[in-house]
Amino acid sequence: QIMAQARREQRHARSPLEDPCRLPMDEGSCLRYTLLWYYHGEANACRPFVFGGCGGNSNRFKSKLTCERWCKITTGR
């Protein structure tokens, strides 16, 4: 169920081959601020950030749990 939710959240990915967990955090543009989560590779952790609502990349998740499950934090990706 969590992975299904993660897949739904990632429909906006720019490329089906793009691994969102390897992309840098991108706040995007616009002024529709939303608190989301991104995967920080060096820290091997999901961290919160404010997304502007436009642009950005696919390294953004609606919840910390979804980010952790998608990026497999417990396996030390």
C-alpha positions as CSV (number, residue, x, y, z in Angstrom):
1,Q,0.0,0.0,0.0
2,I,2.8,2.4,0.9
3,M,4.6,1.7,-2.4
4,A,1.4,2.1,-4.4
5,Q,1.0,5.5,-2.7
6,A,4.6,6.3,-3.5
7,R,4.1,5.4,-7.2
8,R,1.0,7.6,-7.4
9,E,3.0,10.5,-5.9
10,Q,5.8,10.0,-8.5
11,R,3.5,10.2,-11.5
12,H,4.9,13.7,-12.1
13,A,8.4,12.3,-12.7
14,R,10.0,13.8,-15.8
15,S,11.4,10.5,-17.0
16,P,10.4,7.0,-16.2
17,L,14.1,6.1,-15.8
18,E,14.8,9.0,-13.4
19,D,15.6,7.8,-9.9
20,P,14.1,10.5,-7.6
21,C,16.4,9.4,-4.7
22,R,19.5,10.4,-6.7
23,L,18.3,13.9,-7.6
24,P,19.1,17.0,-5.6
25,M,16.4,18.8,-3.7
26,D,14.7,21.3,-5.9
27,E,12.3,23.9,-4.4
28,G,10.8,24.6,-7.7
29,S,9.1,28.0,-8.5
30,C,5.7,29.6,-8.0
31,L,4.2,30.7,-4.7
32,R,2.0,27.7,-3.9
33,Y,4.1,26.7,-0.9
34,T,3.7,23.1,0.3
35,L,5.7,21.3,2.9
36,L,7.1,18.1,1.3
37,W,9.9,15.7,1.9
38,Y,13.0,15.0,-0.2
39,Y,15.8,12.3,0.1
40,H,19.2,13.6,1.1
41,G,21.7,11.1,-0.2
42,E,24.8,12.1,1.8
43,A,22.8,12.0,5.0
44,N,20.8,8.9,3.9
45,A,17.7,10.6,5.4
46,C,14.5,12.2,4.3
47,R,14.2,15.9,5.1
48,P,11.4,18.4,4.9
49,F,11.5,21.3,2.5
50,V,9.1,23.9,1.1
51,F,8.1,23.3,-2.5
52,G,6.9,26.2,-4.6
53,G,4.4,24.3,-6.6
54,C,5.9,24.5,-10.1
55,G,8.9,22.9,-11.7
56,G,11.3,21.1,-9.4
57,N,12.1,17.4,-9.9
58,S,10.7,14.1,-8.8
59,N,12.7,14.0,-5.5
60,R,9.7,15.2,-3.5
61,F,7.3,13.1,-1.4
62,K,4.1,13.9,0.5
63,S,5.3,12.2,3.7
64,K,8.5,11.2,5.4
65,L,7.4,7.6,5.5
66,T,6.7,7.5,1.7
67,C,10.2,9.1,1.1
68,E,11.8,6.5,3.4
69,R,10.0,3.6,1.8
70,W,10.7,4.8,-1.8
71,C,14.4,5.4,-1.1
72,K,14.9,2.4,1.1
73,I,16.6,4.3,3.9
74,T,16.9,1.2,6.1
75,T,19.0,-0.6,3.4
76,G,21.5,2.2,3.2
77,R,20.8,3.0,-0.4
